[in-house]
């Protein structure tokens, strides 16, 4: 049951390693654990190019729901949703979200929803450089210096090209 273009995929996994950095993504830190309900918890996660990979540990078989969350633009939009059956033990789930700053996925079970809770995994809001449209700080300041230098050269040319110098009006 999915509303998005891509759903989730569950696989059983024996070993999981927690790392704090990836070349092109974000991962959970050491000893990460977040409870979804009393019998289900997220033990590891990573994000890369619009995909969350979650390692979820379950004490027994159960169904979870995954919903895209995070920062959305103003107005109406759509989001990805999927339900996955977990086996007892560790399960690895891949869930697609829109690749944007502030991506997140909300995870819930029937038990957690009955308690009014769940878990969210988020990349956090990533600050964007306000000068990115001008080539960053170096591009902006290079442009300012170049414009000032060209204005100075133009003024010097006008002053030198006058035969009698500057005449007061």
C-alpha positions as CSV (number, residue, x, y, z in Angstrom):
1,X,0.0,0.0,0.0
2,X,2.1,2.9,-1.2
3,X,1.3,6.4,-2.3
4,X,4.8,7.3,-3.4
5,X,6.7,6.3,-6.4
6,X,8.9,3.9,-4.5
7,X,8.1,1.8,-1.5
8,X,10.0,0.1,1.3
9,X,12.0,-3.1,1.2
10,X,12.5,-5.3,4.3
11,X,15.3,-7.8,4.6
12,X,16.7,-9.8,7.6
13,X,20.1,-8.7,8.7
14,X,22.4,-10.4,11.2
15,X,25.1,-7.8,11.8
16,X,24.9,-4.0,11.8
17,X,27.6,-1.4,12.2
18,X,27.1,2.1,13.3
19,X,29.2,4.8,11.6
20,X,29.1,8.5,12.0
21,X,30.2,9.6,8.5
22,X,29.6,8.6,5.0
23,X,31.0,10.0,1.7
24,X,27.7,11.2,0.3
25,X,25.2,10.7,3.1
26,X,24.3,11.0,6.8
27,X,24.4,8.1,9.3
28,X,23.5,7.5,12.9
29,X,26.2,7.8,15.6
30,X,27.6,5.1,17.8
31,X,25.1,3.2,20.0
32,X,22.1,4.8,18.4
33,X,18.7,3.4,19.5
34,X,15.3,5.0,19.3
35,X,12.2,3.1,20.6
36,X,9.1,3.0,18.3
37,X,7.1,1.0,20.9
38,X,8.0,-1.3,23.8
39,X,8.9,-4.2,21.4
40,X,10.3,-2.4,18.4
41,X,13.2,0.0,18.0
42,X,15.4,1.7,15.4
43,X,19.0,0.6,16.0
44,X,20.7,2.2,13.0
45,X,19.9,4.5,10.1
46,X,21.5,6.3,7.2
47,X,20.4,8.7,4.4
48,X,21.8,9.1,1.0
49,X,20.3,10.6,-2.2
50,X,16.6,10.5,-1.3
51,X,16.8,7.1,0.5
52,X,16.7,6.3,4.2
53,X,18.0,2.9,5.2
54,X,16.7,1.9,8.6
55,X,17.8,-1.1,10.7
56,X,14.9,-1.9,13.0
57,X,14.9,-4.6,15.7
58,X,11.7,-6.3,16.6
59,X,11.0,-8.7,19.5
60,X,8.3,-10.4,17.5
61,X,6.7,-10.2,14.0
62,X,4.8,-7.0,13.5
63,X,3.8,-4.5,10.9
64,X,5.2,-0.9,10.8
65,X,4.1,2.1,8.8
66,X,6.6,4.5,7.2
67,X,5.6,8.1,6.3
68,X,7.7,10.7,4.6
69,X,8.1,13.8,6.9
70,X,10.4,16.8,7.0
71,X,10.5,20.2,5.4
72,X,7.9,20.8,2.7
73,X,7.3,23.9,0.5
74,X,4.3,26.0,1.2
75,X,1.1,24.8,-0.5
76,X,-0.2,21.3,-1.2
77,X,2.1,18.3,-1.9
78,X,2.2,14.6,-1.8
79,X,4.3,12.2,0.3
80,X,5.5,8.6,0.3
81,X,3.8,6.0,2.6
82,X,4.4,2.3,3.0
83,X,3.6,-0.6,5.4
84,X,6.2,-3.3,6.0
85,X,6.0,-6.6,7.9
86,X,9.0,-7.1,10.2
87,X,10.4,-10.5,11.2
88,X,11.7,-11.1,14.7
89,X,15.2,-9.8,15.0
90,X,17.0,-7.1,12.9
91,X,15.4,-6.0,9.7
92,X,16.8,-3.6,7.2
93,X,14.3,-1.3,5.4
94,X,15.0,1.1,2.5
95,X,12.4,3.9,2.2
96,X,12.4,6.6,-0.6
97,X,11.7,10.2,0.2
98,X,12.1,13.4,-1.8
99,X,15.7,14.4,-1.9
100,X,15.7,17.8,-0.1
101,X,17.2,19.6,2.8
102,X,15.5,18.5,6.0
103,X,14.3,15.1,4.9
104,X,12.8,12.8,7.5
105,X,10.8,9.6,7.9
106,X,8.2,8.9,10.6
107,X,7.9,5.2,11.8
108,X,5.0,3.8,13.8
109,X,3.4,0.5,14.8
110,X,-0.2,-0.1,15.8
111,X,0.9,-0.2,19.4
112,X,2.8,3.1,19.2
113,X,-0.2,4.7,17.4
114,X,-2.5,3.5,20.2
115,X,-0.2,5.3,22.7
116,X,-0.1,8.4,20.4
117,X,3.7,8.1,19.7
118,X,6.1,6.9,17.1
119,X,9.7,7.7,16.0
120,X,11.1,10.1,13.5
121,X,14.5,9.9,11.8
122,X,15.6,13.2,10.3
123,X,18.6,14.6,8.5
124,X,18.0,17.9,10.3
125,X,17.7,21.2,8.5
126,X,20.8,21.9,6.4
127,X,21.7,25.6,6.2
128,X,22.2,26.8,2.7
129,X,24.8,29.4,1.7
130,X,22.9,32.7,0.9
131,X,25.6,33.6,-1.6
132,X,25.3,30.3,-3.5
133,X,23.7,32.1,-6.5
134,X,26.8,34.3,-6.9
135,X,29.3,31.5,-6.7
136,X,29.6,31.6,-2.9
137,X,31.5,34.1,-0.9
138,X,34.6,34.1,-3.2
139,X,32.5,34.6,-6.3
140,X,30.5,37.5,-4.7
141,X,33.6,39.3,-3.4
142,X,35.5,38.7,-6.6
143,X,32.7,40.3,-8.5
144,X,32.6,43.3,-6.2
145,X,36.4,43.8,-6.4
146,X,36.3,43.5,-10.2
147,X,33.4,46.0,-10.6
148,X,35.2,48.5,-8.3
149,X,38.5,48.1,-10.2
150,X,36.7,48.6,-13.6
151,X,35.0,51.7,-12.3
152,X,38.3,53.1,-11.1
153,X,39.9,52.4,-14.5
154,X,37.0,54.1,-16.3
155,X,37.3,57.2,-14.1
156,X,41.0,57.4,-14.7
157,X,40.6,57.1,-18.4
158,X,38.0,60.0,-18.5
159,X,40.2,62.2,-16.4
160,X,43.3,61.5,-18.5
161,X,41.5,61.9,-21.8
162,X,40.5,65.5,-21.0
163,X,43.0,67.9,-22.6
164,X,42.7,70.6,-20.0
165,X,41.9,68.4,-17.0
166,X,38.6,68.5,-15.2
167,X,36.6,71.7,-15.8
168,X,34.3,72.9,-13.1
169,X,30.8,73.5,-14.1
